[in-house]
Amino acid sequence: MNTTVLKAQTRNTTGTNKAKKLRQSHLVPGILYGSKTDNLNIVFDQIELAKFLQTNAKGSTANILLEGEEIFAIVREVQRDPIKRTPLHIDFQALQSDEKIRITVPFVFIGRETLGETLILQEFASGVEIQVLPKDLIDRVEVDISGSSYGDSMTIGELEIAKNEDIEILSEYSDPIYSIIEADVFEEPETDEEIEEGEEMPEVIGEEGEEEEEETEEKPE
């Protein structure tokens, strides 16, 4: 796992109004906390943090460079602008090398394009919860569905990481991850032009009989 270095500065101001002023100055407020770290109010350069978040998200790690010291930390929460999607606030948890961390790692499905038009991937879970030491952290679990057939499926216990002694899986081993199902194929109804030549049209009962009655009905004298 690649670890990015993010420069940060401590901030003494808190509150909504102060945070707005920071953002107007192209800075993003955040917090750094941990079991052996005092809660620190920090601030990041907006452009640098936005670049980091282009390829990272909740659960990603970074080395926070604060006052000349690098602190290994994990992203715990990111607040974004609902329209612009720019970062408004970020929470980091400082990690200790001898303390395990509990985190949900997202699934990344590989091989969707091999399913064709007749099969669909039905997802039951978006990730798996694990507990590991910081050195064993992973940021994703790849699930290869290449060449899958109708009815194929997988559970948590069938993941490759379930064989890794350094990774403790907290999710239930029997929980389903995905299943391959058939796609619903919509068939266009037949048009008049598509009706085979010679095929009899359905008879409308009553119309012909009424015409015959009109022809044979005698006029009153």
BELGI-V629768 format. One record per run of one state. SS is the DSSP state (alpha for helix, beta for strand, coil for the rest). FROM is the first residue (numbers start at 0). LEN is the number of residues. Records with the same first field share a line. If there is no record, write none. Layout:
# BELGI-V629768
SS->FROM-LEN  FROM-LEN
This chain:
# BELGI-V629768
coil->0-3  10-5  24-2  34-2  55-5  66-2  80-6  94-5  110-1  115-3  123-3  136-4  144-8  158-1  163-4  169-6  182-9  194-12  216-5
beta->3-7  26-8  36-9  60-6  68-12  86-8  99-11  118-5  126-7  140-4  152-3  167-2  175-7
alpha->15-9  45-10  111-4  133-3  155-3  159-4  191-3  206-10
